[in-house]
Amino acid sequence: MIKDFRILSALCAASALFILLGFYLTKTPVMFQILLLVVGLIIGIITLIGLVKLLISQQKQD
């Protein structure tokens, strides 16, 4: 479980990084900024779903 949690934590950090880069890289083309934001949001949604599944499975084990 700890390995899964570390992977989800890394994905969460990557998601936040993509979203922040999308907002702060104002000198880049708009399409690149949108791409960074969309990738960050998709990774964030995947991370959220994975975290909920992990918590549910952990709750069932107890």
N, C-alpha and C positions, 0 to 999 in steps of 0.2 A: 504494500500500500504506500509506503514512503517513497518508493521509486516512482509510482504513478503520480503522487503529489508533487514530486520534484519536476517531473515532466510538465505537469499542468502549470506549475509556478513559472517555469521557463517560457512556456507558451504565453502566459499572461504578461510577462515582462516584454516579450517580443511584440505582442499586440499593442501594449502601451507605447513602445518605442516607435512602431509604425505610425500610430495615431499622432504622437507628438511630432515626428518628423514631417508628417503631412501638414501640420499647422505651422511649423517653424521654418520650413524651407520655402520661403516666399519668393526667392529668386528663381526657382525651378518652374518649368511649365505646369500649367494648371492640370493637364492630364496626368502628369506624374504625381502631383499632390493628391488628386482624386484616387489614383491607384493605391497610393500608400494608405489613405484613409479606409478604402474598401477592404484592402488586405488586412489591416489592423482590426476592423470590425468583424470580419469573417473569422479570424483567429480568436478574437474575443468571444464570439458566440460559441465556437467549437470548445473553447476552454470552459466556458460556463456550463455547457451541456455535460462535458466530461467530469467536471467537478461535482455537479448534482448527482450523476450516476455513481461516482465514487462515494459520495456521502450516503446515498441510499443503500449501496451494497455494504458499507461499513455499519450502517444502522441495523441492517438485517442480520449481520453476523453477531451482534451483541444481544 
